[in-house]
Amino acid sequence: MRGRLSPLFIQKMDFKSKVKELLEQGLAEHPSLFLIDFSISTDYKISVVIDGDQGVNLQDCIDVSRSIEHNLDREEQDFSLEVASAGATAPLQFPRQYKKNIGRTLEVTTETEKIEAKLVDATEEAVKLEWKAREPKKIGKGKETVVKTAEIPYISIKKAVVVISF
């Protein structure tokens, strides 16, 4: 019986496809929102993590939740559903998240260094960071404060989080 898919596997894939379609429809009704993560566990727990260009509020989570929940039949398949925002301390994953955080301080980790700097620009390919550093003077003794910049491609970023300051 190699090569055949079990009916349970097919049912789960159909359910996941239907949920994904409903999720996409719900997000289409709220263009400022976007998907960060989506999963369905083996016991049919649906987890959705969203973010938004202007952040995410409780009503956004409720709206996305309803777009999924109100279009599924619990008699057909029992499930649980959780829709949440990415959270302030969650690592940034997509260019759209970087763009909404321009002007904020990030802690960016690459293969070779960790930089805490102001995010001054974000394109589809890279981020531009700016920070101040103390370096030896070019002439004479002592140190001077210099402004440094770096453009880092997303592919080089291992982790980036917004630095929360109070």
Helices and strands as residue ranges (DSSP letters): H 7-28, E 33-40, E 45-52, H 58-69, E 80-85, H 95-100, E 105-110, E 114-122, E 126-136, E 143-153, G 154-156, E 157-162
